[in-house]
Amino acid sequence: MSRPIQLQVNGQLHALQLEPQTLLIDGLREVLGLRGTHQGCDTAQCGACTVQVDGRAVKSCNVLALQVQGRAVRTVEGLAPAPDLLHPMQQAFSQHHALQCGFCTPGFLMCAVALAAEPQAAQDPIDPQWVRHAIGGNLCRCTGYEGIVEAICEGLVAMRQAGTP
């Protein structure tokens, strides 16, 4: 039996009717039509489904939609400040060719942007080994990780300089 739920996604409040067992990823993709969050392994191993909940990276295939009621959910669609502008992390991924097929990219972006809240992101220079460890829950089958790590290091610096969340 469905239940009323209110989700705040990308700054907008949505009143929905969902089954109690609805996963966050299904609510985002199937109910709200936010298909930038990709469904990969369904076991919280690959990170393709990563979104932010209250600024923290969360694998949306492993969270019930009911669990995030009253909390701020941000998806990859909510990163860019305007339709014709990219978020600094998106710009860094583009500049470093940190994507190939693009399937894992939204999850990496959401994880990377969440790293800005970590104390290590304030250090100069940002330690690539710390970044490698921090993105360990996100997998890419196409690119290798050099471009991704370089993009995240550069993106974190750009975010800091721009004051961008």
C-alpha positions as CSV (number, residue, x, y, z in Angstrom):
1,M,0.0,0.0,0.0
2,S,1.5,3.3,-1.1
3,R,2.2,6.1,1.4
4,P,2.4,9.9,1.0
5,I,6.0,11.1,1.1
6,Q,7.7,14.4,0.6
7,L,11.1,14.5,-1.0
8,Q,13.2,17.6,-1.4
9,V,15.3,17.0,-4.5
10,N,17.6,19.5,-6.1
11,G,15.9,22.3,-4.0
12,Q,12.3,21.4,-5.0
13,L,9.8,19.7,-2.8
14,H,7.9,16.8,-4.3
15,A,4.8,15.2,-2.8
16,L,4.7,11.6,-3.9
17,Q,2.8,8.4,-3.3
18,L,5.3,5.5,-2.9
19,E,5.3,2.0,-1.7
20,P,7.3,1.7,1.6
21,Q,9.9,-0.5,0.0
22,T,10.6,2.0,-2.9
23,L,14.4,2.5,-3.2
24,L,15.6,6.1,-3.5
25,I,17.0,5.4,-7.0
26,D,13.6,4.1,-8.2
27,G,11.8,7.2,-6.8
28,L,14.3,9.5,-8.5
29,R,14.4,7.7,-11.9
30,E,11.0,6.2,-12.3
31,V,8.8,8.6,-10.4
32,L,10.6,12.0,-10.7
33,G,12.2,11.2,-14.1
34,L,15.7,12.1,-13.0
35,R,17.6,9.6,-15.1
36,G,21.0,11.0,-14.6
37,T,21.5,8.8,-11.6
38,H,22.4,5.4,-13.1
39,Q,21.4,2.0,-11.8
40,G,24.4,-0.3,-12.0
41,C,25.0,-3.3,-9.8
42,D,22.0,-3.0,-7.4
43,T,24.3,-4.1,-4.5
44,A,25.9,-0.8,-3.6
45,Q,29.2,-1.9,-5.0
46,C,29.7,0.2,-8.2
47,G,28.7,3.8,-7.1
48,A,26.9,4.6,-10.4
49,C,23.8,5.5,-8.3
50,T,25.6,7.9,-6.0
51,V,23.6,11.0,-5.0
52,Q,24.0,13.4,-2.1
53,V,21.8,13.4,1.0
54,D,22.4,16.5,3.2
55,G,25.7,16.9,1.3
56,R,27.1,13.4,1.9
57,A,27.6,10.9,-0.9
58,V,25.0,8.1,-0.6
59,K,24.4,5.1,-2.9
60,S,20.7,5.5,-3.8
61,C,20.2,1.8,-4.6
62,N,20.8,1.0,-0.9
63,V,18.5,3.6,0.7
64,L,14.7,3.6,0.9
65,A,13.0,6.8,-0.3
66,L,11.2,7.0,3.0
67,Q,14.6,7.3,4.8
68,V,15.4,10.6,3.2
69,Q,12.1,12.3,3.8
70,G,12.8,15.7,5.2
71,R,16.4,15.7,4.0
72,A,18.0,17.5,1.1
73,V,18.7,15.1,-1.9
74,R,20.9,16.3,-4.7
75,T,21.3,14.5,-8.0
76,V,23.6,15.2,-10.9
77,E,20.9,17.2,-12.5
78,G,21.2,19.6,-9.5
79,L,24.9,20.3,-9.9
80,A,25.0,22.9,-12.7
81,P,24.1,26.4,-11.5
82,A,22.2,27.1,-14.8
83,P,21.3,25.1,-17.9
84,D,24.2,26.7,-19.9
85,L,26.8,26.5,-17.2
86,L,28.7,23.6,-15.7
87,H,29.6,23.1,-12.1
88,P,33.4,23.4,-11.5
89,M,33.7,19.6,-11.0
90,Q,31.9,19.0,-14.3
91,Q,34.3,21.4,-16.0
92,A,37.3,19.6,-14.5
93,F,35.9,16.2,-15.7
94,S,35.5,17.6,-19.2
95,Q,39.0,19.2,-19.3
96,H,40.7,16.0,-18.1
97,H,38.6,13.7,-20.3
98,A,37.7,11.9,-17.1
99,L,34.9,10.0,-18.8
100,Q,34.4,7.7,-21.7
101,C,31.1,6.0,-21.9
102,G,29.7,8.2,-19.2
103,F,27.8,5.6,-17.3
104,C,29.7,6.0,-14.1
105,T,30.3,9.7,-14.4
106,P,27.3,11.0,-12.5
107,G,28.2,8.8,-9.5
108,F,31.8,10.0,-9.6
109,L,30.7,13.6,-9.9
110,M,28.4,13.4,-6.9
111,C,31.0,11.6,-4.8
112,A,33.7,14.1,-5.8
113,V,31.6,17.2,-5.0
114,A,30.8,15.7,-1.6
115,L,34.5,15.5,-0.9
116,A,34.7,19.3,-0.8
117,A,33.3,19.1,2.8
118,E,36.2,16.9,4.0
119,P,39.2,18.5,5.7
120,Q,41.7,17.0,3.2
121,A,40.0,19.1,0.4
122,A,41.3,22.3,2.0
123,Q,44.9,21.2,1.7
124,D,47.2,22.5,-1.0
125,P,48.0,20.5,-3.0
126,I,45.2,18.0,-2.7
127,D,46.7,14.6,-2.2
128,P,45.8,12.3,-5.2
129,Q,46.2,9.2,-2.9
130,W,43.5,10.6,-0.6
131,V,41.2,11.1,-3.7
132,R,41.9,7.5,-4.9
133,H,41.0,6.2,-1.5
134,A,37.9,8.5,-1.2
135,I,36.5,7.3,-4.5
136,G,37.1,3.6,-3.8
137,G,33.4,2.9,-3.8
138,N,32.9,4.1,-7.4
139,L,34.0,1.9,-10.3
140,C,34.8,2.7,-13.9
141,R,35.3,0.1,-16.5
142,C,36.3,2.3,-19.4
143,T,38.8,5.1,-18.5
144,G,41.2,4.0,-15.8
145,Y,41.4,6.4,-13.0
146,E,44.2,8.8,-13.7
147,G,42.0,11.4,-15.5
148,I,39.3,11.0,-12.9
149,V,41.7,11.6,-10.0
150,E,43.3,14.6,-11.7
151,A,39.8,16.0,-12.5
152,I,38.7,15.6,-8.9
153,C,41.9,17.3,-7.5
154,E,41.4,20.2,-9.9
155,G,37.7,20.4,-9.4
156,L,38.0,20.6,-5.6
157,V,40.5,23.5,-6.0
158,A,38.1,25.2,-8.4
159,M,35.2,24.7,-6.0
160,R,37.2,26.2,-3.2
161,Q,38.2,29.2,-5.2
162,A,34.6,29.8,-6.5
163,G,33.0,29.1,-3.1
164,T,30.8,26.5,-4.9
165,P,29.1,23.7,-2.9
